[in-house]
Amino acid sequence: MIAQCKAGIVGSFPALNAREKDGEPPLLDAWLTRIQDELDRHNQANPDNPAAPFAVNQIVHRSNARLQRDIEICHKHRVPIWITSLGARPEVNAAAHDCGGIALHDIINNSFARKAVEKGADGLIAVAAGAGGHAGPQSPFALVQEIREWFDGPLLLSGAIATGRAVLAAQAMGADLAYVGSPFIATDEANAQPEYKRMIVDSGAEDVVTSSLFTGVSGNYLAPSIRAAGLDPASLERGDVSDMNFADASSRPKAWSQIWGSGQGIGAVREVVPAGALVDRLAREYAEARAAICA
Ligand SMILES: Cc1cc2nc3c(=O)[nH]c(=O)nc-3n(C[C@H](O)[C@H](O)[C@H](O)COP(=O)(O)O)c2cc1C
């Protein structure tokens, strides 16, 4: 995330990724201190090339017992961009606003989009078909078009965006910003295991399967990682939505710990590179695509 911000794009991470051991001080607090120190140092050394702001994702689901604590930590650190997913709550948006931040909410359809804005979100992240993680089922064309009929605030589009040309396409469709996830797994700085990075590089859209088995809600996963866990990606049982539990990943079967998520855009990922090199590639492709279309 720090590498993304230094490269000039908004980097983000889920607050729940910062997990301390029992009895230890909150790791999220330590991470945010480090992030701000490193970005401040970067800004002092590079006044002409400052870091982009960063975002923290809060899973707003009733099983997330840490939510209130994490909100307080993010408020204390004056996190500039708050992303909420799996639930929209006015008090999270209010906390973001109170410390000078903005709140963007993940949605997968127009009804959730309306609810999110009614509850005080400043902007929307349309998570369309083909996205990594808990992707929606809708085409990005349909989703953006329906939201743009009534919403003129900040709209981000997510789902299989992996090239600069696709970033331009997101804007052409009506989004303000493109939201890119899976390609950043295959970067030097990402904490992902080397085998996961390699699988992203070696896989394409055909290797991504949609299943609700692993979390209770539909998500996109790499088929080779499902096979490696001894399951057949073509005949997975359906998960139960009441199994959704963000409090405790260790309650899941151990064999699932190496089942890896990914969106469909990874055919564009050919090697593991520094995050800054990936950002440079996206910027170059974007400029080339725009010049070609304008010509
Ligand atoms: C392994 C993995 C984990 C994810 N975890 C989260 C998460 O905890 N919270 C969240 O809001 N989105 C999560 N996402 C979704 C991303 O925020 C983003 O919407 C998605 O990666 C964009 O699609 P793309 O991967 O095709 O670029 C996750 C995505 C992946 C691939």
The ligand as an ORCA input file, in Angstrom:
! r2SCAN-3c Opt
* xyz 0 1
  C      -7.773    -11.826     -2.385
  C      -8.703    -10.654     -2.377
  C      -9.163    -10.174     -1.157
  C     -10.042     -9.098     -1.117
  N     -10.451     -8.635      0.099
  C     -11.260     -7.562      0.159
  C     -11.670     -7.038      1.408
  O     -11.303     -7.527      2.469
  N     -12.510     -5.967      1.408
  C     -12.942     -5.398      0.231
  O     -13.692     -4.424      0.280
  N     -12.566     -5.876     -0.961
  C     -11.740     -6.932     -1.030
  N     -11.350     -7.411     -2.258
  C     -11.905     -6.805     -3.467
  C     -11.113     -5.608     -3.957
  O     -11.341     -4.523     -3.078
  C     -11.528     -5.157     -5.371
  O     -12.891     -4.836     -5.425
  C     -11.258     -6.189     -6.423
  O     -10.032     -6.815     -6.193
  C     -11.259     -5.539     -7.798
  O     -11.300     -6.486     -8.812
  P      -9.954     -7.039     -9.492
  O      -9.303     -7.899     -8.483
  O     -10.494     -7.819    -10.662
  O      -9.130     -5.880     -9.880
  C     -10.470     -8.483     -2.315
  C      -9.965     -8.956     -3.540
  C      -9.092    -10.031     -3.586
  C      -8.571    -10.502     -4.914
*
